[in-house]
Amino acid sequence: MSATTAAAQTVAGRISSAIKGDIGEIVIENPSQRNALTRNMCIDLAAQVRLLDADPQVKVITLRGCGDDFSAGAAINELGRVLFDEGANGEAIDHLSAADAAICAARKPTVALVRGTCMGGGWQIASACDMSIAADTVRLAVTPSKLGIIYPRSGIERLVQRLGADKAKYVLFSADLIPAQKAAAWGLLTDVVPEDEFEVLSQGLVSRMAMRSQYSIHTMKSLIDSMVSGSSAEDELWRAEWAKLPASEDFAVGQRAFLEGERPRFTWGG
């Protein structure tokens, strides 16, 4: 199929997804609340990520907000249901962190396209992607101390990992707006581009990623994630992947194309 569209309806807001060529696009839609995430939206977000990750047509997954904003985080009127829901067996469920985990678990590369408001849990969701490209007008803050709550564990761990303990405390304790360029310099965002060039530059990056060797991207994503997580299987994974490299079809395609001065047409499909 060349283009499909699916939308998961919720009481307030929804998560929509579409496949355009080889790009899977997910959109957070709750404009009346600056795309804040309800309980059902978090559940739907995780489901849409898994569906696109399993679709053989999709090479890159993007995540963005509807209209001018990325996401204001968890919807305040549903904060308890988002962060402290009760499962069928009485277990506590943090739906925001479950959506975060689904994004992190994707085998395919994920890119957050961030404009406008990116607050609280909105940053947690964006930062779960492999990279976040933001417009230079983005309004970013991590705000649990404004609400009298604790930021989810995965969000705090990511802040400390990227910023160090002191800057993570600064961001969390102050809840101040962080200017876009400072956010990128600190590691809260991957890159910042001019607002008036945002669509062209961000879509250009996504398109280039889809053209590259998916064997290379999937394998390096797995290896980097293993390094970051401190997995005990990291050395074994490296040895196994390095041993398979000489027989990789994409390796042969890339080498041949370089020597012949042509654009490589990679064939690996996962």
URBEL-V329673 format. One record per helix or strand of 2 or more residues. SS is the DSSP state (H for helix, E for strand). FROM is the first residue (numbers start at 1). TO is the last residue. Records with the same first field share a line. If there is no record, write none. Layout:
SS = FROM-TO ; FROM-TO
This chain:
E = 3-9 ; 14-20 ; 23-29 ; 60-65 ; 85-86 ; 92-93 ; 109-114 ; 117-119 ; 131-135 ; 139-141 ; 191-193
H = 31-33 ; 39-54 ; 76-83 ; 95-105 ; 121-128 ; 144-147 ; 153-163 ; 165-174 ; 180-186 ; 195-211 ; 214-229 ; 234-245 ; 249-260
